[in-house]
Amino acid sequence: AYTSEEYARAERDQLWRKIWQQVGRVEEAPEVGSFLTYDILDDSILIVRSAPDKLRAFYNVCSHRGRRLVDTPPGEKRTCGKRENFVCGFHAWRYNLEGKCTHVMNQEDWKGALSDERTRLGEVKVDTWGGWIWINLDPNAGPLREYLEPAASLLDPFQFQNMR
């Protein structure tokens, strides 16, 4: 289990892409434009505060060529920062905080083949509990609260969101 590539792929597909995972603290994305990345095996997720009361999560890849929008520095597990938009370093496609592609160089060359649906970033489920940000890569996943029960109800009185 510790050295098998087949086992690691099975874990990725049957476990890590199906469960809710803690990716950081809510205060790590305090204002609009604040973001953090989370890498799990070969998946990279971009979590961004798109409005004062809204977090969004996307696959951290350009919808054109699949290049990462935010690189994680060598030796690091993730990166945090603040941006008004995300620009792909390959062909400069630009995405807003809602995941919409707002700029494509030479868009006329595509002859109308690009739609909002085809160019927007792939969305990932995101929610918060206890001051933590959680993501789930499974589009059919149930709500976070349901996943955490009964532990969430037992722990709510401790107000983890106020602890450090």
C-alpha positions in Angstrom: 0.0 0.0 0.0 2.9 2.4 0.7 4.7 1.9 -2.6 2.1 0.8 -5.1 1.2 3.2 -7.9 -2.0 1.2 -8.5 -3.0 1.6 -4.8 -2.3 5.4 -4.9 -4.5 5.8 -8.1 -7.3 3.8 -6.4 -7.1 6.0 -3.3 -7.2 9.1 -5.5 -10.3 7.9 -7.5 -12.2 6.1 -4.8 -11.3 8.1 -1.7 -9.8 11.6 -2.2 -12.1 12.6 -5.0 -15.2 11.5 -3.1 -14.8 12.9 0.4 -14.9 16.3 2.0 -11.4 17.6 2.8 -10.2 20.4 5.0 -8.1 22.8 2.9 -7.5 25.8 5.2 -9.0 28.3 7.6 -11.6 30.8 6.7 -9.4 33.7 7.8 -6.9 32.7 5.2 -9.3 34.2 2.6 -10.4 37.3 4.5 -11.4 39.6 1.7 -12.6 39.6 -1.9 -9.8 38.3 -4.1 -8.1 36.3 -1.4 -7.2 32.8 -2.5 -5.4 29.6 -1.5 -4.5 26.5 -3.4 -4.8 22.9 -2.3 -3.1 20.1 -4.1 -4.0 16.5 -3.5 -2.1 14.0 -5.6 -2.4 15.2 -9.2 -5.4 17.5 -8.5 -4.9 21.2 -7.8 -7.8 23.2 -6.4 -8.1 27.0 -6.3 -10.3 28.4 -3.5 -11.2 32.1 -3.8 -13.3 34.6 -1.9 -15.5 35.9 -4.7 -17.7 38.1 -2.6 -17.6 39.2 1.1 -19.8 36.2 2.1 -19.0 33.8 -0.7 -16.2 31.3 -1.2 -15.8 29.4 -4.5 -13.5 26.5 -5.5 -12.3 25.6 -9.0 -9.9 23.2 -10.6 -6.6 25.2 -10.7 -6.3 24.7 -14.5 -6.9 26.8 -17.5 -9.8 25.4 -19.6 -7.7 25.9 -22.8 -4.5 23.9 -22.3 -4.8 22.7 -18.7 -1.9 24.8 -17.4 -2.1 25.7 -13.7 -3.4 29.2 -13.1 -1.5 29.5 -9.7 1.7 27.6 -9.3 2.7 26.2 -6.0 6.4 27.0 -5.1 8.8 24.1 -5.1 8.7 22.3 -1.7 5.5 23.9 -0.7 2.1 22.2 -0.3 0.0 25.3 -1.3 0.1 29.0 -1.9 -2.0 31.9 -0.7 -2.5 35.4 -2.0 -4.8 38.0 -3.4 -5.7 38.7 -7.0 -8.4 40.5 -9.0 -8.3 37.8 -11.7 -6.3 34.7 -12.7 -4.3 34.6 -15.9 -3.0 31.5 -17.6 0.8 31.8 -18.3 0.4 29.8 -21.6 -1.9 31.9 -23.8 -3.1 34.6 -21.3 -6.7 33.4 -20.9 -8.1 35.4 -18.0 -10.7 34.3 -15.4 -12.6 36.4 -12.9 -13.3 35.4 -9.3 -16.5 33.7 -10.4 -14.5 31.3 -12.7 -15.8 33.0 -15.9 -13.3 33.4 -18.7 -13.1 37.1 -19.4 -10.4 37.3 -22.1 -9.2 35.0 -24.9 -6.5 36.2 -27.2 -7.6 36.2 -30.8 -11.1 35.0 -29.9 -12.2 35.5 -33.5 -9.9 32.7 -34.6 -12.2 30.3 -32.7 -15.1 31.1 -35.1 -17.8 31.1 -32.3 -16.7 27.7 -30.9 -16.1 29.1 -27.4 -19.1 29.5 -25.1 -19.2 30.5 -21.4 -19.9 26.9 -20.5 -16.8 25.6 -22.4 -14.4 28.2 -21.2 -15.3 28.7 -17.5 -13.3 27.0 -14.8 -14.4 23.6 -13.5 -16.2 24.2 -10.2 -15.6 22.2 -7.1 -18.0 22.0 -4.1 -16.9 24.2 -1.2 -18.4 24.8 2.3 -17.3 25.9 5.7 -17.7 24.5 9.2 -15.9 25.3 12.5 -13.8 28.0 10.9 -12.4 25.6 8.3 -12.8 25.6 4.5 -13.8 22.2 3.0 -13.9 21.0 -0.6 -15.3 17.9 -2.3 -14.3 17.0 -5.9 -17.4 14.8 -6.3 -20.2 16.8 -8.0 -22.7 14.4 -6.6 -21.5 14.7 -3.0 -24.0 15.4 -0.3 -23.8 18.5 1.9 -20.8 19.0 4.2 -23.0 19.1 7.3 -24.5 15.8 6.5 -21.0 14.3 6.0 -19.9 15.6 9.4 -22.8 14.4 11.4 -23.2 13.4 14.2 -19.8 14.9 15.1 -20.7 18.4 13.9 -23.7 18.7 16.3 -21.7 17.3 19.2 -18.8 19.8 18.6 -20.8 22.9 17.6 -21.1 24.1 21.3 -17.3 24.4 21.4 -17.4 27.1 18.6 -14.3 25.9 16.8 -14.6 28.9 14.5 -13.5 31.1 17.4 -10.5 28.9 18.4 -6.9 29.1 17.3 
